[in-house]
Every structure is written in structure tokens, then in C-alpha cells.
């Protein structure tokens, strides 16, 4: 993900590896696993008109001077890109409807409020909400693994998720989940074993 910082430079996302291990009564772990699964798609409201205008201005500032693309060509290209982006976004949302393909979906567990979704994923207030309530802005490559048996009291089981988080650990999300699921023990670790 690349985000413009408002000054013309672009921030690059660093994808950090983590694992989240849960342990507790078998029934509670199973209930968490069922509640955590979702499509892995946050239904942001996208401003495609602004995207089209931004693409047009970027092209228009560069190509008409080189003779490679006319001003009208820049406008047509930006409109075509918008149309494809809108279509792709619609397809993703339709495919995600009712999906439980992602075993750990933060939006399902800790939903982004509608007012924040309306801002779009690149809005500073939306990004601030995600960092405050989740600790990160996105998870990718989420996998659910069987947790090693280890030494656990009878009736206790474990569950492990591995994933990559955008720029920071989802510590805020784990804290909120620990409060919401008091019967479970949650342990967030970086891939290198550092406590999260």
C-alpha cells in the first residue's frame, strides 16, 4: 500500500510478521474461531471521482509536454482507469459478501464505524481510527494453524494465527479482544519471538 502524505511524497507500507496464539477452554476457543472468520475485506467507501481527477492531473503534468499523450488522452485514460477501479471494487465487495475465507478478520471482530468507512482508507482520520483501535491499518496473508499441544490443563486447547500487519503490531486490537473474551489467554508475538 502506498499513501501520499499530502506533500507529494509517498509512504511505503512495511509488512511485519506476527503470530497470535489463543488458549483457553475448548468451547471458548471454538467460539472465538467462529466469530473471527470473515471475508477479510473492509467495505470502505471509495471516492472514485477524486481518484480519476488525481490520475488525470498526474498524467497531464507529464505527458502532453512529451507528445506521448494528449490532454484529451489523459482525460480518457483517467476515466477508463476509474471505470475499471469501480468495477473491481464492486466485484470484491460482492465476492466478500458472506465469505468466511479469512480466519482472523479485524473488521468482523472490531468493526470500523460507518462514519469512518465513509471517509475512505486513505483519509487521515480513518487511518488514525485504525491505529488507535486496531494498532495497525491492515492484516494480510492470515493463516490459522493448529497450536502445539504443549502443557495445558484438561479441557484447554490452543489456536494460532500467523499474519503480516501494516507497519505496526495489532496490539490495540489484541487488548480489546482480550477484554471481550475474558476466558481466553491471547499472546501476540513478532515472527522473531519478541513480545507484541
N, C-alpha and C positions, 0 to 999 in steps of 0.2 A: 504494500500500500504506500502511495506517495501522497503527501498532503502539502499543499502550498501554505507557507507561513504568513501570507499577506504581504510579504516584502519581496516577492519574486523568487525566493529560494524555495527549495523543496526538501521536506524532511523524509528520510527513508526509515521504514519500519525495521527494527531488529527483532527477529523471531527467536524467542528464548524458550528452551525446552524445560518442561516441568512434569512432575507426576504428583497426582493427588491420590492418597490411599485412605480408604474409609474402613473402619472396623466397628463392629457392634453386633447386636442381636440379628440373627439371620433375617427375621421378618422386617426389621427397620432398614437393613441394607438393601433388601429386595424392594422395599417401598421407595427408597431413595433412587435406586437404579431406574425404576419405572417412572418416577417423577422427573428425572434428569434428562431423559431421552427426548429429543425434539429434532426439528429439521436443520438446526444449525444456521438458520438464516434470520437475521434481524430485519424486520419489514420496514426499513427506512423509507421515508417519503423523499423522492429524488427530484431535484429541480433541473429537469432536462432542458428547459429554455435557457437557464443560466449556463449550463454545460455547453449548449450549442453556441451561445454568444461568446463564451470563453475560447472555444476552439476556433471560431471564426476570427477573433481578434489575434490569436496566436498565429494563425496561418496568414492573415492579412498583413501582419507586421513583418513577415519574412518573404513570402513567395512572390507577390506581384513585382517586387523590385528585381527579382532574379529572372523573371519572364517564364518561370516554370508553371505558374498557376495564376490565372487572372483573379481579380477581386470577386467576380461572379462565381468563378470556380471554387474559391474559398468558401463562399456562402453555400453553394450546392453541397460541397464535401461536408461542411459542418452539419447541414440539415440531414444528410444521409447518415452520418455518424450518430446523430441524436435519435433518428428513427430506429437504427439498429440497437442502440443502448436501451431505448424504451421497450422494444420488443424482447430483448434479452432479460431485462428486469422483470417484465410481466411473466415470462416463461419460468424464471427462477422462483418467483412467488407462487405460481400455480403448482409447480413441481414440489415445492416445500409444504404445501397445504396438507396437513395431516401426517406428514412424514415423521418418523422417529429414527432416522438414519444416524444422527449424531448422538452418541451415548451420553455426552455431557454438554448440554446447551444452556449457556448462562441466561439467554433471553427467556427461556422457558422457566427456569428456576427463579430468576430475579429480573422480571420484565422491565424493559425500558418504557417509561410512561409515554403515552400517545403524544403529549406536547413536545417531548424530546425527540421522538421519532419524526415529528413533523419538521424539525429543524434540518434533518439530513445528517449523514455520518461525518461530514467534514466541518460542520458548524462548531465553533469553539465551545459553545455551551453544551452541545451534545457530547463532545469529546471530554469535557470536564465532568459531566454526569457519569460517563463510563469509568473514568479514572477514579472518581470518588466512590461509586457504588460497586464496581467490579474490580478496580485496581489495574485493569488493562482495558484495551479497547476491543479486543477480538481474540478468539481462540481458533487455531487451525490444527488439522491433522490429529483430531481427537480419536483415541483408541481406548477401548475398555479391555482390560486384561484381568485374568484370574490372579488374585493376590496369593502369594505363597502361604501355605498353611501356618507355619510358624507356631508359636506357643500362644494359644488363645483358650480362654475358658470355654467350657462346653456350651454349645449353642451360639457361640460368637463366630462370625465369619468376616472375611475381608474382601475388598473390592478396590481395584486400582485403575486409574485413568492416566494416560500419558497424552501430552498435547504441547503445542507451541503457543506462547502468548505474545501479543504485540507489545514490545518494548518494556514490559514490567510483569511481575508476578500478579496473579489474580487474588492477592492477599485479602483485599476488602470483600470480595465475593465469598471466599472461604470463611472469613469471620462471620459474615451474615448467615451463611449456610449452617455453620456450627450452632448459632443461636436458634435457627429454625428447626434444626434436627438435633436436639439435646441428647438423644440416646446414642448418637454416633460420635466416634472419635475421627477427626479429619486431620490429616498430616500432609502438608504441601511441601514438596522438596524440588529443588532445581535438579536438572539432569546430572549435575556434578555432586549431588548429595547435600548441598547447602540448604539449611532450613529456609522456608519461604515465609 
